[in-house]
């Protein structure tokens, strides 16, 4: 079924099949703000099948952020989660992920001549997209091939990247799989996703936004972010009391990483506490006991949300630079930059 204004396809037949297999009695439906108009469609299907439906009103930012605790609190037998693909290998209750695809490739294909123009001077192009555009990637690749480019679509990788070329704000392994064979990347969907690619790759990244019909090289934005991040590392070095933030969101919880960081920081003369939260909010960062913070939740909080916070919110890789275990040049433009695991050094 196609939803009106933003034309995202919600495959109701998948919901029917899932109900047949799970046989739920009560379901929690969850969608990010931009896709909440899918909820009435899903509730209709559930009503028709005699399944009790509840709607989660908590924000959700990714497949990492599934409302498992809410579902348990209301004694639901499962969750239907819209807008994202599965992030964790398993969950304690059945979850149907409905990513939702844009039905019409036309806004993307209309941008092809502009993209071809911007890619002049390159010959080998790596292609990736947010999940909502992955179904149209091969058509767009053909447009670029017809214009003379060699095009590689990133591979499916691991459990999180289930579509060829799919990118997440914290996972660019599909692009990384072809990085060695391309001169630059084109990332379709949003500046947010293209910027992330620019932060973990030394290749230039062109952001293509079909909805706004914009195509923009990310270089300036990447440079600006790096310079802000380096300034935050400097401020962190002058701090002593550190709060290491751990989120309880199912796919964002990295308690083992937080423990390792605490021990590392203490060995380098810092006082560090592990702080448990759901959302990373301004009141938490304004907490007067801490001079600076380390982020083990969604890595993009340190990039997109740092401006809201008055204190440094470092990524684990940046902490390694702050304590002198890694050089800045060893993390920028590399996968480790947004990584939530520590290298052995
Ligand atoms: S970028 Fe953040 S919100 Fe998005 S999937 Fe990764 S951890 Fe979740």
Boltz pocket constraint, residues with backbone or C-beta under 6 A from the ligand:
constraints:
  - pocket:
      binder: B
      contacts: [[A, 61], [A, 62], [A, 63], [A, 64], [A, 65], [A, 87], [A, 168], [A, 169], [A, 170], [A, 171], [A, 251], [A, 252], [A, 297], [A, 298], [A, 299], [A, 300]]
      max_distance: 6.0
